[in-house]
Amino acid sequence: MLKTLAALICSAGLACAAAPASTPAHLIADGVTVSGVRVGGMTAEPARQRIAASVMRPIQISTPAGSTTVEPALARAVADVDSALASALTAPPGRTITVPVRYSAERAARIVSDLAARFDRPAVDAAVIGADADGPQFTPARAGVAVDRRTMVAAIGELLRSGARSPLTLVTNVVAPTRSVADFGPVIVVNRAGNTLRLYRGSTLVRTFRVATGQSIYPTPAGIWRIVDKQLDPWWYPPTYDAWAKGLKPVPPGPSNPLGTRWMGLNAAGVGIHGTDAPTSIGYSASHGCIRMQVPDAEWLFERVSVGTPVVIL
C-alpha cells in the first residue's frame, strides 16, 4: 500500500510539472501615450476605456457670458479607439500615438454659427434724433462685435482631431460702424419760424438759405423726415386731395412750373423741397406745405443731397 501511495503521489507531481502556466495578460509598454492619455503598463480593456473617455470629453469655451461646453457628438465626432489601441499594444516604450477622429466640418461650422447668434452684436451707426439752433443732434455710433467664425471652426476641429482639451476663448473681431457723426454726410434743418434751410455735413454748417414754408392752414409738417425722391425738371401735378388745387391741370417742365427745375420729395406725404416760379414768396409762410427755394439754390442743393438724406423740420 505504501508503495502504491508513493507511486500515485509521484505521478501527480509529474502531471503538475507537465501542466502549462496560465498566459500573462499583455501590457502596453511603459511611457506610451494615446492622444495625451498615459496607458503604459495597462492592459487592453482598461486602456480602451480611458482613451474613449478622454477623446470624447466636451470642449470648454470661455465666452463673455461665462464658460460653455460643446459635446463632440454635436460635430458627429467618431474616434477610432480600436486602431489606436492596437498600435499602443505593439508600440515600443515612450511612443506617442494619436487616435484617428473623424467629424463633420459642416456640423462644426453650425456650432460656431450658434455661438455667433448668441454673441454677435451689430455696429450701430450715428443717427439724427432732432436739431436745435446749433444744428442737428445725433445718437453716437457704437462699434459691434462678430465671432471670428473661421478661427473658431479651425480651433474646434484641432481639439477634436488631437484629443486635447485646452480651454478655448471665443475669438471675436470689432465691427466698425459705417457712419459716425464725423463722417455722417448731409443733413438738412428747416426752421419754419425763420423760414430758413440749413445744410450741414455732420454737425458742420455748410450753407444757409432763405426759403418759403407752409401757410398756417397748410403747415409744413414738423418732425424728422428723409428725402425719398429726386426729380430733375419735374412735372407738377395738382394734389387731388386739396380743395385749393381743384380744377388745376398738370404743368410740364418750364419757367411756369411751380416746382422750378428740381424736386426733392420727403416721406411726409405730398411735401418736398423744390424751386419755385414765385421767387417773391421766399422768406414767408406762403406755400401749401412744401419748402420753396430760389431755383439756383434748389439746383445747388440737389447736387449735394441724396435719397436718404435726413431732413429735420423745426
Summary of the structure (lengths in Angstrom):
residues: 314
radius of gyration: 41.4
end to end distance: 133.6
largest distance: 152.7
contacts: 906
relative contact order: 0.11
helix: 27%
strand: 30%
